Amino acid sequence: MTASLPPLYLIAQAERRLKAGHLWIYSNEIDTSRSPLREFEPGAQVQVMNPAGKPLGIAYVNPHTLIAARLISRDHLLDKSLLVHRLQVALSLRERLFDTPHYRLVYGDADLLPGLVVDRYGDYLVVQLNTAGMERVRNAVIDALVQVLAPRGILFRNDSRVRAGEQLESSVEVVHGEVPAEIEVIENGCRFHTSVQEGQKTGWFYDHRVARSRLPHYVAGRRVLDVFSYIGGWGIQAAVAGASEVVFVDASGPALERVGINAELNGVADRCNGVQGDATAVLRDLIARGERFDTIILDPPAFIPRRKDQKVGQQAYRRINELAMRLLSRDGLLVSASCSLHLTREQLVDLIRAAGRHVDRHVQILEQHGQGPDHPVHPAIPETAYLKSVFCRVLTP
């Protein structure tokens, strides 16, 4: 056993998932008679042991959460040296894949750094410490990022809902250097300005990069509707790809203001217009006015944030897809996306099928995509595969 680390004993059979590569240990898998959870401090590192006393690896623990421990390594403490090594491994992948330093550098469990998310915007990094274990080594995280990347600034966006579940405080703070109010993102040859301090999540959503790169094959000369547009990631790229007009729909006025800024940046402002309002209400109004679009992009927030929300969430996905189909021209393209972990790709496809049947449309699935390679999937942790998008041709019979 690693010197000075307290043991965390598992019950019989609980090691099977860990041997298969999973990193999580649930509270009901711990032998609390031998290692009472209440005796551990949140974020403390432990030596995980099977019932026979054989070491399985090093983890950090949180006695207050369902996922009570997360494996870090077989025999190395979570410290600066391990963080530097894992960051270098993650960086080597991204540098092979992307021409510019704009990507998700660390995607938690999939990069063997559970609880850590790092998005890179050129010389600036936006970091989320989502677990007590990562929070406990926050200074080591900063030091490791500085050593590996020498950024001009690091912003901690520690304001996610996940932190509340870990009983961690919410905060947004610059922890190294300076981070400007506006940061530029380059994606698929397009430029975007965003606020990493005030925007959603880390200010940008890199995960749909690959799907968005396919837009040039579908949108030239077509009228496009970008629903839940945020600051224009999909729609601006559609306009740059030659769309005749792009209408952006979002509930946020500030987000639509940034759409205008980003449209100017890319020289397509004359073909971009924003509509502020609830997406469902806006789509119904467009239907009532007899509007038609050749391409409609639906990239909503997670309608199913928790497993118990599945029924209501699936109804919401079907409803928004039905409304979009009613707005499409006779031979239109629907790009339907979901970031809900609790909605499978097969369920999304079935909801699209059902929506098409309900509005008497014939649907052809042309392409399907998941998150980009800077959001790699851990094959033993299906929860790391959350994103899906479906490109559909929608025909009037």
PESUL-V618008 format. One record per residue. N is the residue number from 1. RES is the residue in three letters. PSI is psi in radians with two decimals (NA if undefined). Layout:
n = (N N)
res = (RES RES)
psi = (PSI PSI)
This chain:
n = (1 2 3 4 5 6 7 8 9 10 11 12 13 14 15 16 17 18 19 20 21 22 23 24 25 26 27 28 29 30 31 32 33 34 35 36 37 38 39 40 41 42 43 44 45 46 47 48 49 50 51 52 53 54 55 56 57 58 59 60 61 62 63 64 65 66 67 68 69 70 71 72 73 74 75 76 77 78 79 80 81 82 83 84 85 86 87 88 89 90 91 92 93 94 95 96 97 98 99 100 101 102 103 104 105 106 107 108 109 110 111 112 113 114 115 116 117 118 119 120 121 122 123 124 125 126 127 128 129 130 131 132 133 134 135 136 137 138 139 140 141 142 143 144 145 146 147 148 149 150 151 152 153 154 155 156 157 158 159 160 161 162 163 164 165 166 167 168 169 170 171 172 173 174 175 176 177 178 179 180 181 182 183 184 185 186 187 188 189 190 191 192 193 194 195 196 197 198 199 200 201 202 203 204 205 206 207 208 209 210 211 212 213 214 215 216 217 218 219 220 221 222 223 224 225 226 227 228 229 230 231 232 233 234 235 236 237 238 239 240 241 242 243 244 245 246 247 248 249 250 251 252 253 254 255 256 257 258 259 260 261 262 263 264 265 266 267 268 269 270 271 272 273 274 275 276 277 278 279 280 281 282 283 284 285 286 287 288 289 290 291 292 293 294 295 296 297 298 299 300 301 302 303 304 305 306 307 308 309 310 311 312 313 314 315 316 317 318 319 320 321 322 323 324 325 326 327 328 329 330 331 332 333 334 335 336 337 338 339 340 341 342 343 344 345 346 347 348 349 350 351 352 353 354 355 356 357 358 359 360 361 362 363 364 365 366 367 368 369 370 371 372 373 374 375 376 377 378 379 380 381 382 383 384 385 386 387 388 389 390 391 392 393 394 395 396 397)
res = (MET THR ALA SER LEU PRO PRO LEU TYR LEU ILE ALA GLN ALA GLU ARG ARG LEU LYS ALA GLY HIS LEU TRP ILE TYR SER ASN GLU ILE ASP THR SER ARG SER PRO LEU ARG GLU PHE GLU PRO GLY ALA GLN VAL GLN VAL MET ASN PRO ALA GLY LYS PRO LEU GLY ILE ALA TYR VAL ASN PRO HIS THR LEU ILE ALA ALA ARG LEU ILE SER ARG ASP HIS LEU LEU ASP LYS SER LEU LEU VAL HIS ARG LEU GLN VAL ALA LEU SER LEU ARG GLU ARG LEU PHE ASP THR PRO HIS TYR ARG LEU VAL TYR GLY ASP ALA ASP LEU LEU PRO GLY LEU VAL VAL ASP ARG TYR GLY ASP TYR LEU VAL VAL GLN LEU ASN THR ALA GLY MET GLU ARG VAL ARG ASN ALA VAL ILE ASP ALA LEU VAL GLN VAL LEU ALA PRO ARG GLY ILE LEU PHE ARG ASN ASP SER ARG VAL ARG ALA GLY GLU GLN LEU GLU SER SER VAL GLU VAL VAL HIS GLY GLU VAL PRO ALA GLU ILE GLU VAL ILE GLU ASN GLY CYS ARG PHE HIS THR SER VAL GLN GLU GLY GLN LYS THR GLY TRP PHE TYR ASP HIS ARG VAL ALA ARG SER ARG LEU PRO HIS TYR VAL ALA GLY ARG ARG VAL LEU ASP VAL PHE SER TYR ILE GLY GLY TRP GLY ILE GLN ALA ALA VAL ALA GLY ALA SER GLU VAL VAL PHE VAL ASP ALA SER GLY PRO ALA LEU GLU ARG VAL GLY ILE ASN ALA GLU LEU ASN GLY VAL ALA ASP ARG CYS ASN GLY VAL GLN GLY ASP ALA THR ALA VAL LEU ARG ASP LEU ILE ALA ARG GLY GLU ARG PHE ASP THR ILE ILE LEU ASP PRO PRO ALA PHE ILE PRO ARG ARG LYS ASP GLN LYS VAL GLY GLN GLN ALA TYR ARG ARG ILE ASN GLU LEU ALA MET ARG LEU LEU SER ARG ASP GLY LEU LEU VAL SER ALA SER CYS SER LEU HIS LEU THR ARG GLU GLN LEU VAL ASP LEU ILE ARG ALA ALA GLY ARG HIS VAL ASP ARG HIS VAL GLN ILE LEU GLU GLN HIS GLY GLN GLY PRO ASP HIS PRO VAL HIS PRO ALA ILE PRO GLU THR ALA TYR LEU LYS SER VAL PHE CYS ARG VAL LEU THR PRO)
psi = (2.42 2.29 2.36 -0.13 2.28 2.61 2.56 1.85 2.41 2.74 2.98 2.41 -0.12 -0.26 -0.14 -0.84 -0.67 -0.71 -0.45 -0.10 -0.12 2.70 -0.13 2.53 2.09 2.72 -0.56 0.04 0.04 2.37 1.61 -0.19 -0.53 -0.50 1.39 2.19 -0.63 -0.25 -0.14 2.47 2.49 2.24 -0.14 2.57 2.51 2.81 2.03 2.28 2.48 3.01 -0.46 -0.02 0.24 2.24 2.36 -0.33 3.11 2.39 2.89 2.70 2.64 1.92 -0.14 0.01 2.75 -0.80 1.71 -0.35 2.67 2.20 2.44 -0.83 3.06 -0.71 0.31 2.33 2.66 1.74 -3.02 -0.72 -0.71 -0.71 -0.76 -0.79 -0.84 -0.62 -0.71 -0.67 -0.76 -0.72 -0.69 -0.63 -0.88 -0.65 -0.47 -0.52 -0.55 2.48 -0.46 2.70 1.06 1.81 2.97 2.00 -0.67 2.20 1.14 -2.20 -0.67 -0.45 0.33 0.55 1.19 2.32 -0.06 2.26 2.30 2.10 2.37 2.27 1.35 -2.02 0.07 2.54 2.42 2.18 2.46 2.17 1.81 0.01 2.78 -0.57 -0.75 -0.64 -0.62 -0.44 0.52 -0.70 -0.65 -0.61 -0.81 -0.86 -0.71 -0.74 -0.70 -0.74 -0.74 -0.65 -0.28 0.94 2.75 -0.43 2.59 2.21 2.25 1.98 1.25 1.06 0.41 2.76 -0.44 -0.63 -0.60 -0.69 -0.44 0.07 0.75 2.58 2.74 2.42 2.72 2.08 2.54 2.15 -0.11 2.32 -2.50 2.53 2.05 2.83 -0.58 2.31 2.48 2.41 2.39 2.15 2.21 0.65 0.00 2.66 2.46 2.48 2.35 2.85 1.97 -0.26 -0.48 -0.24 3.10 2.53 -2.03 0.23 -0.33 2.72 1.71 -0.28 -0.46 0.23 -0.82 -0.79 -0.74 -0.49 -0.26 -0.17 -0.67 -0.39 -0.14 -0.32 -0.10 2.20 0.17 2.69 2.21 2.44 2.10 1.83 2.42 0.90 -0.36 -2.18 0.27 0.34 -0.79 -0.92 -0.68 -0.73 -0.56 -0.74 -0.76 -0.55 0.00 0.19 2.48 -0.55 2.50 2.20 2.19 2.34 2.18 2.64 -0.28 2.10 -0.83 -0.64 -0.74 -0.54 -0.69 -0.53 -0.78 -0.73 -0.77 -0.56 -0.74 -0.76 -0.61 0.13 0.51 0.31 -0.52 -0.22 0.23 2.34 2.53 2.55 2.07 2.35 3.00 2.29 -0.81 -0.79 -0.71 -0.76 -0.72 -0.67 -0.72 -0.67 -0.79 -0.52 -0.04 0.36 2.68 2.51 2.57 -0.53 2.31 2.29 2.17 1.94 1.24 2.87 3.02 1.92 -0.22 1.31 -0.47 2.71 -0.63 -0.17 0.16 -0.81 -0.88 -0.70 -0.74 -0.63 -0.67 -0.74 -0.76 -0.71 -0.80 -0.57 -0.64 -0.79 -0.73 -0.74 -0.60 -0.39 -0.20 2.61 3.09 -0.55 1.26 2.90 2.24 2.17 1.91 2.14 2.78 2.35 0.25 2.05 -0.61 0.21 2.03 2.85 -0.72 -0.67 -0.70 -0.79 -0.71 -0.64 -0.67 -0.75 -0.83 -0.67 -0.74 -0.74 -0.65 -0.58 0.23 0.92 2.59 2.21 2.28 2.18 2.13 -0.75 2.67 2.45 2.72 -2.78 2.74 2.98 -0.14 0.07 1.09 2.66 2.27 2.06 -0.35 -0.09 1.53 -0.37 -0.31 -0.19 1.62 -0.42 2.50 2.57 2.51 2.16 2.09 2.35 2.23 2.03 2.56 2.12 NA)
